[in-house]
Amino acid sequence: MQNSNSKWLATVASIWIQCTSGATYTFGIYSATLKSSQGYDQSTLDTVSVFKDIGANIGLLSGLLYDAVSSSSCFGSGLLLVYVAGAVQFFAGYFMMWLCVTGVIDRPDVWVMCLFMFMAAHAQTFFNTANVVVAVRNFPGYSGTAVGIMKGFLGLSGAMLIQIYHTLFDGKPTTYLLMLAVFPTVMTLALMSLVHVNPSNTSNDKPHLNRFSLIALIIATYLMIIIIFQNIFTFPLWAHILTTTFLLIMTLSPLHVAFTAQTTEQQQQQQPEPFPIMEPLVMTSEAQDEVEMNLLQAMGTINFWLLFLAMVCVLGSALATINNITQMGESLHYSTAEINAMVSLWSIWNFLGRFGGGFVSDWFLHTYGGGRPLFISLTQLLMVVGYLIIGLTGNLYIGLVIVGVCYGSQWSLMPTITSEIFGVKHMGTIFNTIGAANPIGSYIFSVQVIGKLYDKETQARGGSCYGLHCFMLSYLIFSVVCVVGVVFSFVLFLRTRGFYASILQRRLKKLQGW
C-alpha cells in the first residue's frame, strides 16, 4: 500500500485541517475592530455574532453534498468537492470582512456583513463533516475514539489560532482577519487530497489511535498552562515565539504516529491470511446486519427525535452559558482577569469532553457491550450538578469545568450514535440536522430564559444587577431542562440497548477478528 493512500496519513491530514478550522472560536479577537470600523452598536454586533453561531451549526448543506458525492462512482474526487466548497466560503467570508474593516470597500449593510459572517462560519461544517465521516468509515470499530479525536482538535483549534495571533499579529486584529482568510484555506487545499476512505485492517487500530489521543491530551495540557500564565503575566515577544514554536512541533507529531502505524499495517498485510475461506460467510452476516437510513427515514423514527430533543436540552443550555460568561462574571464580582481566564479555558474543558466522550464510551462499549446513549444521560446528570453549583453558589470555576466537559462530550457522542443507529451512508446529513439543536436551544435559553430573566432583574434594580439572584432562576430552569433531557436520552438508551448488545457487538467481533 502506498503511504499516500494510508488511512493513517488521511487521519493526520484531517487533524491538521481541524486545527485550522476553529476560527469561529476567536471572534472576540476582531469583534471590537469590526464594531468600531463599521459603526455598530452592541446590539448590531450581537446580531452579526448570531449569524456566526447559525453558520457554524447548520451543516445540512455540507451533509447533503457529502452524501451526494460519496454515492458517486468517483468518491475520492467527490470528497474534494466538499473541501473546496468549504474553502471557498472560508476565504470569501473572511476576505470580504477584511476588505470592509480596512475600508477597501464601503461599509456594507448589516445584512451583508451577516452574510459574510455566515459564510465564513458555515465553511467549518464542510470541513468537519468530511473529516468526521471519513474517520468513522476508516475506523468503524473505534468510531467513538476517532470522532473524539477529530472533534477534540477542532475544539483546540481556537486556542491554537489565538496563540498564532499573539505571536504574529498581537494588537493587529485587522491583519488577523486576513490571515483567517488565507491560512486555513491554503492548509485545506494543500491537505485535502490526502483525506479519503480506506478502512483497511482494523484489528490493531486502537494502540495507534491511543497515541493520537495522547498527543491531543499533551497539546491540551500545554495550552492550558500557557493560557493560565498569559492571564497572570505579560508575555514578551520572544516568549510568544518560543511557546508557539513548541506548539507547532507538537502539532506535527501525529505524522510520526501515522508512519509507525502504516509500517505495522504493511508488515501485517505481508503475512498469510488465516482461514480465508471464512471471509465470505462473515461478510454475508455483516451485510445482513447493516442499517442505512437517509434523513427522511431517520426523521420518521422515534429514536431520531429522542436524540434531537436531548441535544436541544443539553447543547442549548450550555451554549447559553458560554455566551453569558462575561455578564455572569461581572454580576458575581469576578475580576476581568478571572473572567478572561475562564473564557480562555472553556476551549480546554470543551476539548476534554469531546475527546473523553468518544474514548470512554468506546471503552465501555468494547468492555461491557453497553449502549453509547447511556453516556448522554450520565453527562446530562452531571451537567445538572454544574448548573446547580453556578445557580446556588456562584462558583463559576467549578461549574464551568463541569458544564464545559459535559457540553463537549455531546459533540463526539452524538455523531457516533448517529452512525451506529442510522448507518454511515447518510451520517453527514443526519448528524448535521441533529446539530441544529445547538442554535435552536441557544435561542430558547439565551434569549427567552437568561436574557428575559436578567433584564427583569436589572429593571427592578435600576439598570444593574449584582449577586446570585441575577441568574439563580435561570440556572434552576436549566437544571430542570437537563433532567428532561436525561429522560429523553435514557429512553433512547433503553430502546437501543438490544441493538448494541447484539448487532453492533457482532460487527465489533468481526472487525477485531474474534
Phi and psi in degrees as a GROMACS rama.xvg file:
@    title "Ramachandran Plot"
@    xaxis  label "Phi"
@    yaxis  label "Psi"
@TYPE xy
-75.4662  143.804  GLN-2
-59.4625  -33.6308  ASN-3
-67.0352  -17.1943  SER-4
-100.407  7.81391  ASN-5
-74.1968  137.556  SER-6
-68.492  -22.8353  LYS-7
-72.2776  -41.9813  TRP-8
-66.3693  -34.8785  LEU-9
-62.0454  -38.6532  ALA-10
-64.3636  -42.8769  THR-11
-62.9662  -44.4884  VAL-12
-60.7086  -41.4507  ALA-13
-63.3625  -41.6035  SER-14
-59.7381  -46.2464  ILE-15
-65.5567  -37.5043  TRP-16
-64.3603  -42.0742  ILE-17
-61.2994  -36.9291  GLN-18
-65.6722  -20.5963  CYS-19
-107.381  3.00586  THR-20
-94.8575  -8.10194  SER-21
-91.204  37.43  GLY-22
-62.7184  -25.8998  ALA-23
-62.8737  -24.9439  THR-24
-77.1284  -6.03594  TYR-25
-110.943  20.8469  THR-26
-55.6331  -34.3894  PHE-27
-61.3868  -23.1906  GLY-28
-68.0452  -43.0469  ILE-29
-110.329  2.66313  TYR-30
-64.1458  -39.1661  SER-31
-65.3778  -40.2056  ALA-32
-65.689  -41.0008  THR-33
-61.2097  -41.3035  LEU-34
-65.8371  -47.882  LYS-35
-72.0812  -40.3227  SER-36
-69.5423  -29.4738  SER-37
-100.119  -2.61174  GLN-38
69.6669  33.2995  GLY-39
-83.3138  149.063  TYR-40
-89.7866  177.685  ASP-41
-64.1992  -37.2332  GLN-42
-63.2715  -41.1083  SER-43
-67.494  -40.9628  THR-44
-62.1131  -39.4508  LEU-45
-63.2054  -35.3122  ASP-46
-63.349  -43.69  THR-47
-61.7955  -40.2648  VAL-48
-64.0615  -35.7655  SER-49
-60.451  -39.9113  VAL-50
-68.4728  -26.5081  PHE-51
-63.3393  -47.0706  LYS-52
-65.5272  -39.6351  ASP-53
-64.5888  -46.8668  ILE-54
-61.2006  -39.2819  GLY-55
-74.8872  -15.5117  ALA-56
-117.537  -10.0139  ASN-57
-99.371  92.0876  ILE-58
-107.123  22.6501  GLY-59
-60.8604  -42.3336  LEU-60
-63.9598  -40.1685  LEU-61
-65.0848  -38.2502  SER-62
-66.2047  -42.4624  GLY-63
-64.2532  -41.2499  LEU-64
-64.9063  -42.9008  LEU-65
-61.6727  -44.8474  TYR-66
-59.4943  -40.7471  ASP-67
-66.1251  -45.0466  ALA-68
-78.2014  -29.2323  VAL-69
-73.4944  -22.0782  SER-70
-86.893  -5.21261  SER-71
-80.8434  167.704  SER-72
-73.7807  -21.8975  SER-73
-106.684  70.8672  CYS-74
-62.5563  -42.2339  PHE-75
-59.9092  -51.2459  GLY-76
-66.7448  -31.6207  SER-77
-65.2692  -38.6921  GLY-78
-61.0226  -35.3005  LEU-79
-60.1319  -32.3421  LEU-80
-62.6945  -34.7728  LEU-81
-64.4567  -45.8411  VAL-82
-66.1703  -42.3205  TYR-83
-62.8282  -41.7267  VAL-84
-60.2351  -41.2142  ALA-85
-67.56  -42.7944  GLY-86
-63.6583  -40.4014  ALA-87
-62.0055  -44.6714  VAL-88
-65.7259  -41.0425  GLN-89
-59.7168  -51.3071  PHE-90
-65.1748  -47.7483  PHE-91
-60.9559  -44.0863  ALA-92
-62.977  -53.1999  GLY-93
-73.827  -33.813  TYR-94
-66.8618  -41.0772  PHE-95
-66.6377  -36.9023  MET-96
-64.5812  -39.2584  MET-97
-63.244  -42.6085  TRP-98
-61.0181  -37.9746  LEU-99
-68.2906  -45.9236  CYS-100
-66.3653  -37.3755  VAL-101
-81.4913  -7.48229  THR-102
82.6582  9.66859  GLY-103
-63.1097  -36.2642  VAL-104
-119.654  157.235  ILE-105
-64.9995  157.11  ASP-106
-57.0443  123.561  ARG-107
-81.7993  166.262  PRO-108
-62.2566  157.327  ASP-109
-59.2388  -39.3901  VAL-110
-65.002  -29.7645  TRP-111
-70.5608  -42.0315  VAL-112
-63.6725  -38.3514  MET-113
-61.155  -37.3032  CYS-114
-65.5924  -43.0037  LEU-115
-60.1403  -44.334  PHE-116
-65.3174  -41.2883  MET-117
-60.3096  -45.6451  PHE-118
-60.5499  -47.2474  MET-119
-61.1106  -42.5542  ALA-120
-75.0894  -35.7334  ALA-121
-63.6483  -28.3768  HIS-122
-58.0868  -34.3126  ALA-123
-57.6793  -35.0708  GLN-124
-67.7306  -30.3808  THR-125
-70.7404  -45.6597  PHE-126
-62.9968  -45.4624  PHE-127
-65.3235  -42.5266  ASN-128
-61.1407  -48.6319  THR-129
-61.5195  -46.6231  ALA-130
-66.8025  -41.7738  ASN-131
-69.7668  -46.5775  VAL-132
-66.6238  -40.4266  VAL-133
-62.4785  -39.4799  VAL-134
-62.3335  -42.274  ALA-135
-64.53  -40.7177  VAL-136
-68.6951  -36.5659  ARG-137
-77.2471  -26.8888  ASN-138
-129.926  64.786  PHE-139
-63.6846  -27.0088  PRO-140
-78.0946  -20.5196  GLY-141
-134.405  48.7301  TYR-142
-63.7198  -34.1576  SER-143
-63.0524  -45.1242  GLY-144
-64.4958  -43.5294  THR-145
-62.9318  -44.74  ALA-146
-65.7868  -39.3971  VAL-147
-60.2796  -38.5353  GLY-148
-64.9485  -47.2595  ILE-149
-63.8098  -48.8679  MET-150
-67.1363  -33.656  LYS-151
-64.5666  -46.5575  GLY-152
-66.4786  -33.0618  PHE-153
-63.4948  -40.124  LEU-154
-63.969  -32.2773  GLY-155
-81.2262  -17.8614  LEU-156
-60.9632  -36.2228  SER-157
-60.3032  -46.7251  GLY-158
-64.4537  -35.4638  ALA-159
-68.6905  -42.9851  MET-160
-65.063  -34.772  LEU-161
-65.0009  -37.5465  ILE-162
-64.11  -40.1709  GLN-163
-63.6369  -39.5044  ILE-164
-60.5055  -47.7  TYR-165
-62.6342  -31.1522  HIS-166
-80.4693  -43.0988  THR-167
-102.442  -31.5121  LEU-168
-132.194  26.3013  PHE-169
-56.6769  125.21  ASP-170
81.435  5.71065  GLY-171
-126.887  67.5074  LYS-172
-62.9534  -27.0016  PRO-173
-65.0585  -44.1635  THR-174
-65.3988  -34.2451  THR-175
-61.6678  -37.2144  TYR-176
-59.9113  -41.0004  LEU-177
-65.6358  -38.6847  LEU-178
-62.0505  -39.8843  MET-179
-62.9751  -32.9513  LEU-180
-70.4094  -34.5725  ALA-181
-98.0071  -52.2043  VAL-182
-61.5188  -55.6533  PHE-183
-61.9286  -34.674  PRO-184
-64.3789  -47.2302  THR-185
-64.0408  -42.5495  VAL-186
-60.2327  -44.3953  MET-187
-64.7034  -46.5728  THR-188
-64.5144  -32.1174  LEU-189
-75.4978  -30.6955  ALA-190
-101.628  -16.6763  LEU-191
-62.3293  -29.4998  MET-192
-69.5514  -14.878  SER-193
-86.2389  -14.254  LEU-194
-92.6801  121.521  VAL-195
-161.407  167.034  HIS-196
-88.4012  126.589  VAL-197
-154.144  73.0134  ASN-198
-74.5332  69.6329  PRO-199
-75.5451  -166.384  SER-200
-39.1091  118.954  ASN-201
-109.514  7.02439  THR-202
-73.7405  -23.4857  SER-203
-125.555  32.4356  ASN-204
-74.6271  -33.5156  ASP-205
-57.2503  -46.4722  LYS-206
-58.4478  -38.7618  PRO-207
-73.1439  -38.4803  HIS-208
-63.2365  -35.1626  LEU-209
-63.4876  -33.8816  ASN-210
-68.9483  -40.425  ARG-211
-59.1494  -41.9027  PHE-212
-63.4392  -41.0679  SER-213
-63.0249  -41.8808  LEU-214
-60.9118  -43.0355  ILE-215
-61.1838  -41.8154  ALA-216
-65.2977  -40.2654  LEU-217
-63.8753  -44.573  ILE-218
-62.77  -41.8121  ILE-219
-63.1343  -43.4237  ALA-220
-63.0141  -43.1828  THR-221
-60.7493  -46.4224  TYR-222
-63.3271  -38.9075  LEU-223
-61.1606  -44.4414  MET-224
-63.3725  -44.9633  ILE-225
-62.4199  -43.9571  ILE-226
-61.8184  -43.0256  ILE-227
-61.831  -46.4281  ILE-228
-66.4583  -36.2835  PHE-229
-67.9454  -25.4052  GLN-230
-86.4404  -7.68292  ASN-231
-103.955  -43.5712  ILE-232
-115.919  159.844  PHE-233
-93.1566  114.518  THR-234
-79.1249  129.794  PHE-235
-74.1832  170.942  PRO-236
-59.7678  -41.2939  LEU-237
-62.8844  -33.2799  TRP-238
-69.1637  -40.0622  ALA-239
-62.8393  -42.9398  HIS-240
-62.648  -44.1408  ILE-241
-64.4667  -49.0572  LEU-242
-66.9079  -37.2184  THR-243
-70.6818  -34.8748  THR-244
-61.9664  -45.8818  THR-245
-60.9398  -39.2446  PHE-246
-61.9434  -44.4258  LEU-247
-65.5512  -37.6812  LEU-248
-62.5391  -43.8318  ILE-249
-64.7132  -34.0371  MET-250
-68.1934  -26.0845  THR-251
-79.7239  -18.5292  LEU-252
-61.9224  -27.2882  SER-253
-58.1062  -21.6878  PRO-254
-63.0634  -36.8039  LEU-255
-65.6416  -39.9954  HIS-256
-61.5016  -41.6288  VAL-257
-63.0235  -44.1125  ALA-258
-65.4228  -40.0827  PHE-259
-64.3184  -45.5883  THR-260
-64.0228  -40.6393  ALA-261
-65.2516  -40.6453  GLN-262
-62.8792  -44.1906  THR-263
-62.0531  -42.2123  THR-264
-65.9787  -39.2202  GLU-265
-65.132  -39.006  GLN-266
-64.6103  -38.745  GLN-267
-67.3849  -35.8361  GLN-268
-70.9741  -21.3217  GLN-269
-78.87  -13.9561  GLN-270
-82.2204  147.832  GLN-271
-63.1845  140.358  PRO-272
-78.1342  120.157  GLU-273
-74.8047  141.442  PRO-274
51.446  55.4288  PHE-275
-63.9017  -21.2576  PRO-276
-67.9379  -19.147  ILE-277
-80.6143  -16.0615  MET-278
-59.2255  -45.1111  GLU-279
-60.4041  -35.1373  PRO-280
-67.1126  -42.3214  LEU-281
-65.1211  -43.0558  VAL-282
-64.0693  -36.5264  MET-283
-63.8542  -44.0064  THR-284
-63.2658  -40.6114  SER-285
-63.6466  -42.585  GLU-286
-63.018  -35.1703  ALA-287
-68.5911  -26.1077  GLN-288
-83.1073  -14.9904  ASP-289
-66.0329  137.347  GLU-290
-121.253  119.924  VAL-291
-130.633  108.119  GLU-292
-111.326  145.785  MET-293
-86.6549  -179.042  ASN-294
-61.5012  -46.1377  LEU-295
-64.9647  -39.1081  LEU-296
-64.6575  -42.3507  GLN-297
-63.9218  -41.4142  ALA-298
-67.666  -15.8326  MET-299
-85.5361  3.61013  GLY-300
-106.261  153.698  THR-301
-67.1625  -35.6316  ILE-302
-59.4062  -39.1945  ASN-303
-59.391  -47.7818  PHE-304
-73.9372  -30.2426  TRP-305
-63.2044  -44.1987  LEU-306
-67.4186  -42.0067  LEU-307
-62.8723  -47.5244  PHE-308
-66.5675  -36.1025  LEU-309
-62.4731  -38.71  ALA-310
-69.3628  -36.9828  MET-311
-58.0002  -44.2682  VAL-312
-64.465  -48.0355  CYS-313
-83.4184  -43.9323  VAL-314
-72.4316  -42.4306  LEU-315
-63.5117  -45.1481  GLY-316
-68.0506  -36.8813  SER-317
-70.0027  -40.8496  ALA-318
-66.7843  -34.7558  LEU-319
-62.6023  -34.0068  ALA-320
-66.7175  -49.7045  THR-321
-65.2545  -33.2604  ILE-322
-69.6583  -16.4409  ASN-323
-119.12  16.9832  ASN-324
-58.6632  -47.4057  ILE-325
-61.4435  -46.0789  THR-326
-63.269  -42.1225  GLN-327
-66.2861  -42.1209  MET-328
-60.4794  -42.5374  GLY-329
-65.3037  -40.5901  GLU-330
-65.9344  -30.2491  SER-331
-97.2419  12.0467  LEU-332
67.0353  31.4438  HIS-333
-79.2172  147.908  TYR-334
-73.2342  164.012  SER-335
-61.2428  -40.0134  THR-336
-63.0187  -40.4222  ALA-337
-66.0434  -41.1109  GLU-338
-64.7692  -43.8704  ILE-339
-61.6304  -38.8036  ASN-340
-64.9804  -41.8785  ALA-341
-65.6933  -38.8383  MET-342
-64.6673  -43.8004  VAL-343
-66.1835  -40.1005  SER-344
-76.6807  -13.2579  LEU-345
-56.1546  -38.3409  TRP-346
-63.5793  -31.0441  SER-347
-72.0032  -46.3685  ILE-348
-63.5997  -38.3615  TRP-349
-60.5289  -44.1682  ASN-350
-61.0562  -46.7432  PHE-351
-58.6025  -37.2633  LEU-352
-69.0143  -44.4753  GLY-353
-60.8192  -46.6973  ARG-354
-70.6188  -49.2767  PHE-355
-65.8509  -36.5906  GLY-356
-59.2686  -43.4122  GLY-357
-73.1334  -43.6922  GLY-358
-66.3782  -49.656  PHE-359
-68.709  -39.9018  VAL-360
-67.3639  -32.8645  SER-361
-63.3542  -45.23  ASP-362
-60.4804  -44.1451  TRP-363
-64.2092  -40.3625  PHE-364
-66.0461  -44.451  LEU-365
-74.1727  -31.4904  HIS-366
-85.0554  -44.0452  THR-367
-116.275  -7.7513  TYR-368
69.339  22.522  GLY-369
-81.5996  151.899  GLY-370
-71.1765  136.758  GLY-371
-65.3343  -31.2881  ARG-372
-58.2908  -20.689  PRO-373
-58.4184  -32.4237  LEU-374
-73.4395  -24.5244  PHE-375
-65.8129  -42.5733  ILE-376
-62.4462  -44.8382  SER-377
-64.9987  -43.0385  LEU-378
-69.4422  -32.1514  THR-379
-69.3868  -37.1399  GLN-380
-61.7548  -42.5306  LEU-381
-65.6125  -34.8133  LEU-382
-65.5431  -33.4315  MET-383
-57.1632  -43.4702  VAL-384
-61.2162  -44.5661  VAL-385
-60.7574  -42.1938  GLY-386
-66.6076  -38.6564  TYR-387
-66.4035  -36.3497  LEU-388
-63.6705  -43.5215  ILE-389
-66.7515  -47.3156  ILE-390
-73.577  -32.5107  GLY-391
-100.205  -25.3583  LEU-392
-116.75  -20.9703  THR-393
75.7144  12.0002  GLY-394
-82.4829  94.3752  ASN-395
-73.1144  -29.4816  LEU-396
-58.8403  -57.2069  TYR-397
-69.7637  -43.8261  ILE-398
-60.0493  -42.6142  GLY-399
-72.0433  -31.4465  LEU-400
-61.1596  -48.01  VAL-401
-64.0486  -48.7162  ILE-402
-64.702  -41.072  VAL-403
-63.583  -44.1651  GLY-404
-65.4279  -44.5529  VAL-405
-67.0451  -38.5204  CYS-406
-62.9756  -47.6291  TYR-407
-61.3674  -35.9233  GLY-408
-62.3304  -29.3068  SER-409
-64.3435  -29.1368  GLN-410
-77.5026  -12.7789  TRP-411
-102.451  -32.4575  SER-412
-70.4231  -46.4588  LEU-413
-63.0254  -48.5586  MET-414
-63.8422  -36.9434  PRO-415
-66.6233  -45.6299  THR-416
-61.2697  -39.3452  ILE-417
-58.3107  -45.6505  THR-418
-66.333  -31.2269  SER-419
-80.1631  -39.831  GLU-420
-83.0867  -40.3085  ILE-421
-107.05  -7.18605  PHE-422
99.0694  163.344  GLY-423
-88.7423  -26.9538  VAL-424
-55.7077  -44.8444  LYS-425
-113.517  25.3028  HIS-426
-58.5361  -41.6474  MET-427
-58.283  -43.4961  GLY-428
-68.9242  -43.0048  THR-429
-69.545  -47.714  ILE-430
-71.979  -27.8625  PHE-431
-71.0203  -32.5024  ASN-432
-67.3633  -44.0993  THR-433
-63.5251  -33.6652  ILE-434
-63.4148  -17.3942  GLY-435
-63.2237  -13.9706  ALA-436
-60.3373  -25.9628  ALA-437
-64.2872  -58.6052  ASN-438
-68.4595  -31.9715  PRO-439
-63.4753  -48.9987  ILE-440
-65.0612  -37.0926  GLY-441
-61.7067  -42.5647  SER-442
-62.5998  -45.3795  TYR-443
-60.9318  -48.7393  ILE-444
-86.803  -29.051  PHE-445
-77.2031  -46.8145  SER-446
-86.8901  -51.0311  VAL-447
-80.8784  -22.9932  GLN-448
-107.231  -75.468  VAL-449
-60.1517  -48.291  ILE-450
-58.6762  -51.3903  GLY-451
-69.8675  -40.2129  LYS-452
-68.8406  -38.4281  LEU-453
-66.8885  -43.2113  TYR-454
-60.6919  -38.117  ASP-455
-63.7818  -40.8224  LYS-456
-67.0304  -42.2312  GLU-457
-67.8095  -37.0579  THR-458
-65.4911  -35.1293  GLN-459
-72.7689  -16.2793  ALA-460
-121.311  28.3307  ARG-461
76.7804  26.2459  GLY-462
101.439  -2.1284  GLY-463
-144.266  158.205  SER-464
-145.274  126.706  CYS-465
-133.541  134.606  TYR-466
120.903  173.091  GLY-467
-61.4598  -34.6655  LEU-468
-63.1363  -18.4027  HIS-469
-62.7858  -35.9474  CYS-470
-125.832  1.74948  PHE-471
-59.0836  -50.2075  MET-472
-62.4244  -38.7991  LEU-473
-58.7623  -43.1051  SER-474
-80.0694  -23.0298  TYR-475
-67.9408  -38.5611  LEU-476
-64.9093  -43.0569  ILE-477
-59.0306  -38.8447  PHE-478
-63.2561  -43.8442  SER-479
-64.4312  -41.3379  VAL-480
-60.7153  -41.624  VAL-481
-67.6969  -32.7756  CYS-482
-63.3548  -40.7571  VAL-483
-61.9368  -40.8407  VAL-484
-62.2631  -35.7901  GLY-485
-60.4108  -41.1074  VAL-486
-61.4679  -47.0089  VAL-487
-59.2171  -49.3724  PHE-488
-69.9216  -32.8285  SER-489
-72.2478  -35.8802  PHE-490
-62.67  -39.6634  VAL-491
-62.1819  -40.8221  LEU-492
-60.713  -45.1858  PHE-493
-64.8627  -38.6558  LEU-494
-70.0089  -29.4148  ARG-495
-104.39  3.4355  THR-496
-59.8158  -42.7642  ARG-497
-64.613  -37.0785  GLY-498
-60.9473  -48.96  PHE-499
-66.6974  -31.0447  TYR-500
-77.6791  -20.6898  ALA-501
-117.887  -75.4499  SER-502
-60.6199  -50.9126  ILE-503
-65.1859  -37.8266  LEU-504
-63.7203  -36.6988  GLN-505
-65.8676  -36.4898  ARG-506
-63.3333  -45.6904  ARG-507
-63.8976  -39.1829  LEU-508
-63.8923  -39.3506  LYS-509
-63.9712  -43.7302  LYS-510
-65.3441  -33.1352  LEU-511
-90.6078  -0.539525  GLN-512
73.7899  27.2544  GLY-513
